[in-house]
Every structure is written in C-alpha cells, then in structure tokens.
Amino acid sequence: MPLYLGIDIGAHAVKVAALRVAYRKTTLEKLVSVALPAIVPLGTDGAVDGPRDLQEAQKIALIAAVSDASGGKDGLAVAVPGTKVATRRMKLPLSVQKQISEVLPFELESQVPFDLDECVWDYRILQAGRLPGDGADELAMLVAVAPRALIAARIAAVRDATTQEPERVSVGAFPLANIVAASPRTNEVVAILDLGGAGSELLIFQGNELAFSRSIDCGTKGLPQSASRLARELRTSLSAFRAQGGTAPVRMFLAGGGVFVAGAESFLARELEIPVTPLPELALDVAPTVTVEQRSQFPVFAKAIGSALSLANKPVDLDLRRGSLAFERGFGWLSERLPVLSGLFGKLGLAFMLPS
C-alpha cells in the first residue's frame, strides 16, 4: 500500500500529511508540523549556530517534518507560493481544443509578466465552473504560469532535504481543490480563504470545481491594524469574480495557519456579509497516529492533505512540473515494484492457462 506525502512549506512552519492508499480506501496516517528555527542574522558571530536565511530554515524544518512523518514514502507533492505565479481565467474558441498547447502561449504572451520562453504553465478546462458569460462555443479555462527557475528551485529544495523529488508542484492554495473535489457534491458557490501570516489566497468554487483564484499580500501579520485592508482586498476580489459573471459565494471557509486567530471568523463574516467558518474535516479514515488535537486543526493541515490527495486520487489542481521539468520515474522505482508486478503477471498467466 503506497504512502504519499503532501508538503506545505510556509514562512513559519513546514506541515506534512501522510496518506496510505489501498483499494477503495484512503487513510490519513500522520500529520506533522515543524516550526522553522530562528534565523541567525548575517554578520552574527560564527559560534552562534542556526540558519542564515529563510531557505535554510525551511530546509531544516522540512528534513525534520518528513523524517517524522514516515521512514519510507512512495511519492511527494508540494506547491510554490501563489504570489510568485501568474494565474488567469481565460477563454479560447472551442475549435482550438485539440491545439491548446500550441495556441495558449500566444494568448498568454500579453497577459503575464514573465518571458514565456523561460516559463512553464498548466491549465484546466472548466466544466462546472463555467460562468454565465461563457459562450457555448468557448473553452473556459484556468491557467497558471511560473518562471521555470522558480519550479526548479522548489524541486531542488525538496530533493536536497528528502533525497527524493516531488512528483507534483502545484500553485499556492490550489491543492485545496483536491479536498473540495473529494467532498460530497454540491451546486453551491463557496469561497476558501487560505489565511497566512504575510499573505493569503482566495479560491472560489462553483460546485466542486475551482472557478477563480487571487493572491492577496495581506494576512494575519499586522492584525488588528491591518484588518480593514484585508477585508477591503477580499471585497475587491469577490467583486472581480462577480464582474466576470460569477455568483457571490454563499459561505466562506478558512484554512491555513491563521484560521484560529481570535475574532477572524466574526470579523470577516461581518465585513463580507456571508457565513465564515473553519474548513470542515474531510471524511477520511484516520489512523491512531493522528492525535485528537491534530484532527481539530484540520484547516491548518488542509493544504498538505490536499497535496497528498493529488497523488492518491485523480488531481484537480494544477501541476507545474511540465516540459523539461516533467517528473520521470527512475529505474529504482520500477525495481522496487518488480516483484509485485511479476507476481501479478504470473497469476494472470496462470488464470488464462487453467481451464474454466
């Protein structure tokens, strides 16, 4: 039974979710959160031990978190900050559906602040997430574009810390889409706010499909003084979604490290005039290794769980391991599974040879 790890690398902690996958059964095996060690400023006496920058601090926490989550792993998934990725909701003529990979770069060239020759991108064609303004002869899609160097750096950081490359590199809070997709079907329009320290990400779902996203450079840091700014940014984002033809969300769920900040729910509910609650726990089998306290903090681990789900089930988020950065399973992966595959093919051959 494979074990998949979803990794959420934050500015204050690294969170890891371990999922054990069997036939028609997915079990949450473990949740781990490791706070980043304090950064030792440059120029400090060399005798003072500690990380010298954020990347080194994240590496130390990542090594500890993955080690604590599992002694062995069959796959890793991670994401890059949404603030460093350009996401767009786009429309293309239905006639180009079979040539999207050729047509999309020309459409993106004038819409993203990157040199496309140095970028990777992924897209998802929207079905349930189509808005009233989308024509029947159009393809509505959600597109993410990121500098190739950004994705390569994230792959290298995970590989250096775990000796294993991540199979998937998603975008910001997009892994939360895998949690929504695994939830009971609904036709409601809902929002999820991944509330971080320095920044937040707003996702809007129409039914169980992601229809809109926006990164906001405002989080829990600076509260309560910055509360009015956060509310203003959220109202602007919701207005932008409605301007595209979307319907106002009927409720908002909170996820991320700032979900339990005192007064956050009531403040946002009052400012946005919709119910605001923590993201409810997903219906998964849970192993005894997951504590009651960790289960109560499900919204904090939601992004890590969503990343792990992208390996366990059919993913609905985006994956920027594209082009020259596409993940390739090595011979080591095949050799580990060769005995199982040999036994399976042997049984199949025997079944064909025996008389019915």
Secondary structure, DSSP 8 states (H G I E B T S, - for coil): --EEEEEEE-SSEEEEEEEEEETTEEEEEEEEEEE------TTS-TTS-S-SSHHHHHHHHHHHHHHHH-S--SEEEEEE-GGGSEEEEEEEEGGGGGGHHHHHHHHHTTTSSS-GGGEEEEEEE-STT--TTS-TTEEEEEEEEEEHHHHHHHHHHHHHHHSS--SEEEETTTTHHHHHHTS-----EEEEEEE-SS-EEEEEEETTEEEEEEEES--STTTTTTHHHHHHHHHHHHHHHHHTT----SEEEEESTTTT-TTHHHHHHHHHTS-EEE------EE-TTS-HHHHHTHHHHHHHHHHHHHHHS---S-----GGG-----HHHHHHHHHHHHHHHHHHHHHHHS--
